[in-house]
């Protein structure tokens, strides 16, 4: 490997993540080459502006391939580009590093990584240059990774505007088992229960169900590979959930039988309180400490420009929108916009919007 800053990248795999990496690096002034097993996918990524279809020698190769083939692709890229550092962006790291090692790949030039970002939609058409902005990008060196190799991957992650976090493969896989893979399983299992419900019952769904099941729309094939690649870690976390579910069912069973079970109520309250405490640990806006906001609920017509007018009205009042949730009303062409603002300005916002003709709930 030659010294000097990395500015040339090769993206192998032009799906959502690979194309987004290309777009982000191009925006940062990098030279990007594209490669994909599908010529159509590669051409689409090129047309979207993610890079060019050339064979210029790269400083860094980014393998954006599914977990079950990532090690194979990494090894081939290490062989093809002997002066390049190779990273992959698969969401499991231990199995990829083990696979590269088993294939005799040069581990001094391999550094795993995992940008903690994604979307429910897949493919290059869903790619965005700002997908990684402000999101954790985990850099996972092997014990054999050279300092220069790590520096190149860190530089790439920062060029894509990710927030670099360095972990071992074991620590990474244990963490994502809880913060990424468990939520996917729970969302999927919750959504699967809807199949047994009548259409009228599902029609009662509110924002809570939509929030919980949002990621259940993810690619089943990809997630089968992810779960298989981190099977032990996800299994261990699910066993803890299984224990909590058993306690919950037992308490509900006592209450359903009409028993005077104050202990059962205490069990449920304790579980719910544990959930409150866990939720409070999730980072808040911009990754900072969680902040308490006040919600102002505004009725918004389901028509072009309505949200824009609401945002403009907030701007006129010099009030910052901290967060926003939309819930569409059943049977009516309106939505409820739950606008989160700092508590100190909530009453002023209600007064301003009310005087401007908005209906406040």
Buried (B, 14 or more C-beta within 10 A) or exposed (E): BEEEEBBBBBBBBBBBBBBBBBBBBBBBEBBBBBBBEEEEBBBBBBEBBBBEBEEEEBBBBBBBBBBBBBBBBBBBBBEBBEEBBBBBBBBBBBBBBEBBBEBEBBBBBBBBBBBBBBBEEBBBEBBBBBBBEEBBBBBBBBEEBBEBBBBBBBBBBBBBBBBBBBBBBEEBBBBBBBEBBBBBBBBBEEBEEEEEEEEEEEEEBEEEBEEBBEBBEBBEEBBEBBBEBBBEBBEEBBEEEEEEEEBBEEBBEBBEEEEEBEEBEEBBEEBEEEEEEEEEEEEBEEEEEEEEBBBBBBBBBEEEEBBEBBBEBBEEBEBEBBEEBEBBEEEEEBBBBBBBBBEEBBEEBBEBBEEEEBEEE
